[in-house]
Amino acid sequence: MSDFEKTIQSELQDSELHLPPDINEQLQTIRRAALATPEPWWRLRRILWPTTGMALASLVAVVLILNTDPGADNRQPAANEKYSDNFDLYENLDFYYWLATGENDVRG
């Protein structure tokens, strides 16, 4: 502590000792009220907010974990899924053969 701080501290302590009795009584009343135990609802409210936050965070984590499929990106399509889009090609195969043979006869 510097000399300035020590001087200020000693002056404040001296002035505290020489307070009028009515102001001293008011300060004591205010100190007792400040140090009194809080009401039970205040304690409950202090505990309730963090507990609720942790419960909600845990719930969100569980939902995210349960809704993810770890093998979804690496999954191979089933045999019937691979070729399901190409059935239109096979239905019109004769038409495509006809087009292929007709292109040789076209003169431009």
Backbone as JSON Lines, residues from 0, in Angstrom:
{"i":0,"aa":"M","n":[0.83,-1.17,0.0],"ca":[0.0,0.0,0.0],"c":[0.88,1.24,0.0]}
{"i":1,"aa":"S","n":[0.46,2.23,-0.74],"ca":[1.22,3.47,-0.78],"c":[0.91,4.32,0.45]}
{"i":2,"aa":"D","n":[1.69,5.34,0.63],"ca":[1.47,6.24,1.78],"c":[0.12,6.94,1.68]}
{"i":3,"aa":"F","n":[-0.26,7.29,0.47],"ca":[-1.55,7.95,0.26],"c":[-2.69,7.04,0.7]}
{"i":4,"aa":"E","n":[-2.62,5.78,0.31],"ca":[-3.69,4.83,0.68],"c":[-3.73,4.61,2.17]}
{"i":5,"aa":"K","n":[-2.59,4.52,2.81],"ca":[-2.54,4.35,4.26],"c":[-3.12,5.55,4.99]}
{"i":6,"aa":"T","n":[-2.82,6.73,4.48],"ca":[-3.35,7.95,5.09],"c":[-4.87,7.99,4.98]}
{"i":7,"aa":"I","n":[-5.37,7.7,3.8],"ca":[-6.83,7.7,3.59],"c":[-7.49,6.65,4.47]}
{"i":8,"aa":"Q","n":[-6.9,5.48,4.56],"ca":[-7.47,4.42,5.38],"c":[-7.52,4.81,6.85]}
{"i":9,"aa":"S","n":[-6.46,5.39,7.34],"ca":[-6.46,5.78,8.76],"c":[-7.46,6.9,9.03]}
{"i":10,"aa":"E","n":[-7.6,7.84,8.08],"ca":[-8.58,8.92,8.25],"c":[-10.01,8.37,8.25]}
{"i":11,"aa":"L","n":[-10.28,7.42,7.38],"ca":[-11.63,6.83,7.34],"c":[-11.92,6.05,8.61]}
{"i":12,"aa":"Q","n":[-10.95,5.34,9.13],"ca":[-11.17,4.59,10.37],"c":[-11.37,5.54,11.55]}
{"i":13,"aa":"D","n":[-10.63,6.64,11.58],"ca":[-10.81,7.62,12.65],"c":[-12.19,8.28,12.57]}
{"i":14,"aa":"S","n":[-12.61,8.61,11.36],"ca":[-13.92,9.25,11.23],"c":[-15.04,8.28,11.58]}
{"i":15,"aa":"E","n":[-14.81,6.99,11.36],"ca":[-15.82,6.0,11.71],"c":[-15.97,5.89,13.24]}
{"i":16,"aa":"L","n":[-14.9,6.03,13.94],"ca":[-14.95,5.95,15.4],"c":[-15.66,7.15,16.02]}
{"i":17,"aa":"H","n":[-15.67,8.27,15.36],"ca":[-16.23,9.5,15.93],"c":[-17.58,9.87,15.29]}
{"i":18,"aa":"L","n":[-18.34,8.91,14.89],"ca":[-19.66,9.18,14.32],"c":[-20.66,9.49,15.43]}
{"i":19,"aa":"P","n":[-21.66,10.31,15.12],"ca":[-22.72,10.55,16.1],"c":[-23.49,9.25,16.36]}
{"i":20,"aa":"P","n":[-24.03,9.08,17.57],"ca":[-24.7,7.83,17.91],"c":[-25.9,7.48,17.03]}
{"i":21,"aa":"D","n":[-26.67,8.47,16.6],"ca":[-27.84,8.16,15.75],"c":[-27.41,7.63,14.38]}
{"i":22,"aa":"I","n":[-26.36,8.18,13.8],"ca":[-25.87,7.69,12.51],"c":[-25.25,6.3,12.69]}
{"i":23,"aa":"N","n":[-24.55,6.12,13.8],"ca":[-23.96,4.82,14.08],"c":[-25.03,3.73,14.22]}
{"i":24,"aa":"E","n":[-26.14,4.06,14.87],"ca":[-27.24,3.11,15.01],"c":[-27.88,2.8,13.65]}
{"i":25,"aa":"Q","n":[-28.03,3.8,12.82],"ca":[-28.58,3.58,11.47],"c":[-27.66,2.65,10.66]}
{"i":26,"aa":"L","n":[-26.36,2.89,10.75],"ca":[-25.42,2.04,10.02],"c":[-25.47,0.59,10.52]}
{"i":27,"aa":"Q","n":[-25.58,0.42,11.84],"ca":[-25.69,-0.93,12.39],"c":[-26.96,-1.63,11.92]}
{"i":28,"aa":"T","n":[-28.07,-0.9,11.86],"ca":[-29.33,-1.48,11.37],"c":[-29.21,-1.89,9.91]}
{"i":29,"aa":"I","n":[-28.6,-1.04,9.13],"ca":[-28.42,-1.35,7.7],"c":[-27.51,-2.56,7.52]}
{"i":30,"aa":"R","n":[-26.44,-2.64,8.33],"ca":[-25.53,-3.79,8.25],"c":[-26.23,-5.09,8.62]}
{"i":31,"aa":"R","n":[-27.02,-5.05,9.7],"ca":[-27.76,-6.26,10.1],"c":[-28.74,-6.7,9.01]}
{"i":32,"aa":"A","n":[-29.42,-5.74,8.4],"ca":[-30.38,-6.08,7.34],"c":[-29.66,-6.68,6.12]}
{"i":33,"aa":"A","n":[-28.48,-6.15,5.83],"ca":[-27.74,-6.66,4.67],"c":[-27.2,-8.05,4.93]}
{"i":34,"aa":"L","n":[-26.83,-8.34,6.17],"ca":[-26.26,-9.65,6.49],"c":[-27.31,-10.69,6.85]}
{"i":35,"aa":"A","n":[-28.56,-10.28,6.96],"ca":[-29.62,-11.23,7.3],"c":[-29.76,-12.26,6.19]}
{"i":36,"aa":"T","n":[-30.19,-13.44,6.56],"ca":[-30.34,-14.51,5.56],"c":[-31.49,-14.17,4.62]}
{"i":37,"aa":"P","n":[-31.32,-14.44,3.36],"ca":[-32.39,-14.14,2.4],"c":[-33.59,-15.07,2.62]}
{"i":38,"aa":"E","n":[-34.69,-14.66,2.08],"ca":[-35.91,-15.46,2.19],"c":[-35.76,-16.75,1.39]}
{"i":39,"aa":"P","n":[-36.5,-17.81,1.74],"ca":[-36.35,-19.1,1.04],"c":[-36.63,-19.01,-0.46]}
{"i":40,"aa":"W","n":[-37.57,-18.19,-0.88],"ca":[-37.87,-18.11,-2.32],"c":[-36.67,-17.55,-3.08]}
{"i":41,"aa":"W","n":[-35.88,-16.68,-2.43],"ca":[-34.7,-16.13,-3.09],"c":[-33.65,-17.21,-3.32]}
{"i":42,"aa":"R","n":[-33.49,-18.08,-2.32],"ca":[-32.55,-19.2,-2.49],"c":[-33.02,-20.14,-3.59]}
{"i":43,"aa":"L","n":[-34.3,-20.41,-3.6],"ca":[-34.85,-21.3,-4.62],"c":[-34.65,-20.7,-6.01]}
{"i":44,"aa":"R","n":[-34.88,-19.4,-6.13],"ca":[-34.74,-18.76,-7.43],"c":[-33.27,-18.77,-7.88]}
{"i":45,"aa":"R","n":[-32.36,-18.6,-6.94],"ca":[-30.94,-18.65,-7.28],"c":[-30.52,-20.01,-7.79]}
{"i":46,"aa":"I","n":[-31.11,-21.07,-7.28],"ca":[-30.77,-22.42,-7.68],"c":[-31.57,-22.85,-8.91]}
{"i":47,"aa":"L","n":[-32.78,-22.32,-9.04],"ca":[-33.68,-22.76,-10.1],"c":[-33.18,-22.39,-11.49]}
{"i":48,"aa":"W","n":[-32.65,-21.19,-11.7],"ca":[-32.21,-20.77,-13.03],"c":[-31.09,-21.63,-13.59]}
{"i":49,"aa":"P","n":[-29.99,-21.84,-12.86],"ca":[-28.94,-22.7,-13.43],"c":[-29.39,-24.14,-13.64]}
{"i":50,"aa":"T","n":[-30.23,-24.64,-12.71],"ca":[-30.71,-26.02,-12.84],"c":[-31.58,-26.17,-14.09]}
{"i":51,"aa":"T","n":[-32.45,-25.2,-14.31],"ca":[-33.31,-25.25,-15.5],"c":[-32.47,-25.16,-16.77]}
{"i":52,"aa":"G","n":[-31.47,-24.3,-16.77],"ca":[-30.6,-24.17,-17.95],"c":[-29.85,-25.45,-18.26]}
{"i":53,"aa":"M","n":[-29.33,-26.09,-17.23],"ca":[-28.62,-27.35,-17.45],"c":[-29.56,-28.45,-17.93]}
{"i":54,"aa":"A","n":[-30.78,-28.49,-17.39],"ca":[-31.74,-29.5,-17.82],"c":[-32.1,-29.3,-19.29]}
{"i":55,"aa":"L","n":[-32.33,-28.06,-19.7],"ca":[-32.66,-27.8,-21.11],"c":[-31.48,-28.12,-22.03]}
{"i":56,"aa":"A","n":[-30.29,-27.78,-21.61],"ca":[-29.11,-28.1,-22.43],"c":[-28.94,-29.61,-22.57]}
{"i":57,"aa":"S","n":[-29.18,-30.34,-21.5],"ca":[-29.08,-31.8,-21.56],"c":[-30.15,-32.38,-22.48]}
{"i":58,"aa":"L","n":[-31.35,-31.83,-22.4],"ca":[-32.44,-32.31,-23.26],"c":[-32.12,-32.08,-24.72]}
{"i":59,"aa":"V","n":[-31.6,-30.91,-25.05],"ca":[-31.23,-30.61,-26.44],"c":[-30.13,-31.56,-26.91]}
{"i":60,"aa":"A","n":[-29.15,-31.82,-26.05],"ca":[-28.06,-32.73,-26.42],"c":[-28.58,-34.14,-26.68]}
{"i":61,"aa":"V","n":[-29.49,-34.62,-25.85],"ca":[-30.04,-35.96,-26.03],"c":[-30.84,-36.04,-27.32]}
{"i":62,"aa":"V","n":[-31.64,-35.01,-27.61],"ca":[-32.43,-35.02,-28.84],"c":[-31.52,-35.01,-30.06]}
{"i":63,"aa":"L","n":[-30.46,-34.21,-30.02],"ca":[-29.54,-34.17,-31.16],"c":[-28.8,-35.48,-31.34]}
{"i":64,"aa":"I","n":[-28.44,-36.11,-30.25],"ca":[-27.73,-37.39,-30.35],"c":[-28.65,-38.49,-30.88]}
{"i":65,"aa":"L","n":[-29.89,-38.51,-30.43],"ca":[-30.81,-39.56,-30.86],"c":[-31.29,-39.37,-32.29]}
{"i":66,"aa":"N","n":[-31.3,-38.15,-32.8],"ca":[-31.79,-37.89,-34.15],"c":[-30.71,-38.0,-35.21]}
{"i":67,"aa":"T","n":[-29.48,-38.19,-34.82],"ca":[-28.43,-38.31,-35.83],"c":[-28.2,-39.77,-36.16]}
{"i":68,"aa":"D","n":[-27.96,-40.04,-37.43],"ca":[-27.66,-41.38,-37.89],"c":[-26.19,-41.39,-38.29]}
{"i":69,"aa":"P","n":[-25.33,-42.03,-37.49],"ca":[-23.89,-41.93,-37.76],"c":[-23.48,-42.51,-39.11]}
{"i":70,"aa":"G","n":[-24.21,-43.45,-39.65],"ca":[-23.83,-44.04,-40.93],"c":[-24.64,-43.52,-42.09]}
{"i":71,"aa":"A","n":[-25.33,-42.4,-41.92],"ca":[-26.21,-41.89,-42.98],"c":[-25.41,-41.47,-44.22]}
{"i":72,"aa":"D","n":[-24.24,-40.89,-44.04],"ca":[-23.47,-40.41,-45.19],"c":[-22.75,-41.55,-45.91]}
{"i":73,"aa":"N","n":[-22.41,-42.6,-45.21],"ca":[-21.65,-43.69,-45.8],"c":[-22.52,-44.86,-46.25]}
{"i":74,"aa":"R","n":[-23.8,-44.73,-46.15],"ca":[-24.7,-45.84,-46.46],"c":[-24.76,-46.07,-47.97]}
{"i":75,"aa":"Q","n":[-24.67,-47.32,-48.38],"ca":[-24.78,-47.69,-49.78],"c":[-26.25,-47.88,-50.13]}
{"i":76,"aa":"P","n":[-26.67,-47.41,-51.29],"ca":[-28.07,-47.62,-51.67],"c":[-28.35,-49.1,-51.93]}
{"i":77,"aa":"A","n":[-29.55,-49.49,-51.64],"ca":[-29.95,-50.88,-51.88],"c":[-29.99,-51.14,-53.38]}
{"i":78,"aa":"A","n":[-30.04,-52.42,-53.76],"ca":[-30.01,-52.78,-55.19],"c":[-31.21,-52.21,-55.93]}
{"i":79,"aa":"N","n":[-32.37,-52.21,-55.31],"ca":[-33.55,-51.69,-56.01],"c":[-33.55,-50.17,-56.05]}
{"i":80,"aa":"E","n":[-32.77,-49.48,-55.18],"ca":[-32.69,-48.03,-55.23],"c":[-31.74,-47.56,-56.32]}
{"i":81,"aa":"K","n":[-30.74,-48.36,-56.68],"ca":[-29.76,-47.95,-57.68],"c":[-30.4,-47.78,-59.05]}
{"i":82,"aa":"Y","n":[-31.23,-48.71,-59.42],"ca":[-31.74,-48.74,-60.8],"c":[-33.19,-48.33,-60.92]}
{"i":83,"aa":"S","n":[-33.76,-47.79,-59.88],"ca":[-35.18,-47.45,-59.94],"c":[-35.44,-46.29,-60.9]}
{"i":84,"aa":"D","n":[-34.48,-45.39,-61.1],"ca":[-34.7,-44.25,-61.98],"c":[-34.54,-44.6,-63.46]}
{"i":85,"aa":"N","n":[-33.98,-45.73,-63.8],"ca":[-33.68,-46.06,-65.19],"c":[-34.74,-46.92,-65.85]}
{"i":86,"aa":"F","n":[-35.87,-47.15,-65.24],"ca":[-36.91,-47.98,-65.85],"c":[-37.52,-47.33,-67.08]}
{"i":87,"aa":"D","n":[-37.56,-46.0,-67.1],"ca":[-38.1,-45.34,-68.29],"c":[-37.21,-45.61,-69.5]}
{"i":88,"aa":"L","n":[-35.95,-45.69,-69.3],"ca":[-35.02,-45.99,-70.39],"c":[-35.3,-47.36,-70.98]}
{"i":89,"aa":"Y","n":[-35.55,-48.34,-70.13],"ca":[-35.79,-49.7,-70.63],"c":[-37.15,-49.84,-71.29]}
{"i":90,"aa":"E","n":[-38.13,-49.06,-70.85],"ca":[-39.45,-49.14,-71.47],"c":[-39.42,-48.61,-72.9]}
{"i":91,"aa":"N","n":[-38.58,-47.61,-73.15],"ca":[-38.52,-47.01,-74.49],"c":[-37.29,-47.47,-75.27]}
{"i":92,"aa":"L","n":[-36.79,-48.63,-74.97],"ca":[-35.56,-49.11,-75.6],"c":[-35.73,-49.32,-77.11]}
{"i":93,"aa":"D","n":[-36.89,-49.81,-77.52],"ca":[-37.13,-50.01,-78.96],"c":[-37.08,-48.67,-79.7]}
{"i":94,"aa":"F","n":[-37.62,-47.65,-79.12],"ca":[-37.61,-46.33,-79.74],"c":[-36.18,-45.83,-79.9]}
{"i":95,"aa":"Y","n":[-35.36,-46.06,-78.9],"ca":[-33.97,-45.62,-78.99],"c":[-33.2,-46.4,-80.05]}
{"i":96,"aa":"Y","n":[-33.5,-47.69,-80.2],"ca":[-32.88,-48.46,-81.28],"c":[-33.29,-47.91,-82.64]}
{"i":97,"aa":"W","n":[-34.53,-47.57,-82.79],"ca":[-35.03,-47.03,-84.06],"c":[-34.35,-45.7,-84.37]}
{"i":98,"aa":"L","n":[-34.19,-44.84,-83.33],"ca":[-33.47,-43.56,-83.54],"c":[-32.04,-43.79,-83.94]}
{"i":99,"aa":"A","n":[-31.4,-44.77,-83.32],"ca":[-30.0,-45.02,-83.63],"c":[-29.82,-45.51,-85.07]}
{"i":100,"aa":"T","n":[-30.72,-46.35,-85.56],"ca":[-30.6,-46.82,-86.92],"c":[-31.02,-45.75,-87.91]}
{"i":101,"aa":"G","n":[-31.91,-44.88,-87.55],"ca":[-32.4,-43.82,-88.45],"c":[-31.38,-42.71,-88.64]}
{"i":102,"aa":"E","n":[-30.49,-42.52,-87.72],"ca":[-29.5,-41.45,-87.85],"c":[-28.53,-41.71,-88.99]}
{"i":103,"aa":"N","n":[-28.31,-42.95,-89.29],"ca":[-27.38,-43.27,-90.4],"c":[-27.98,-42.93,-91.74]}
{"i":104,"aa":"D","n":[-29.3,-42.96,-91.87],"ca":[-29.96,-42.69,-93.12],"c":[-30.21,-41.2,-93.34]}
{"i":105,"aa":"V","n":[-30.02,-40.38,-92.34],"ca":[-30.31,-38.95,-92.48],"c":[-29.15,-38.28,-93.2]}
{"i":106,"aa":"R","n":[-29.53,-37.5,-94.21],"ca":[-28.51,-36.76,-94.94],"c":[-28.79,-35.28,-94.75]}
{"i":107,"aa":"G","n":[-27.77,-34.54,-94.45],"ca":[-27.99,-33.13,-94.17],"c":[-27.37,-32.21,-95.14]}
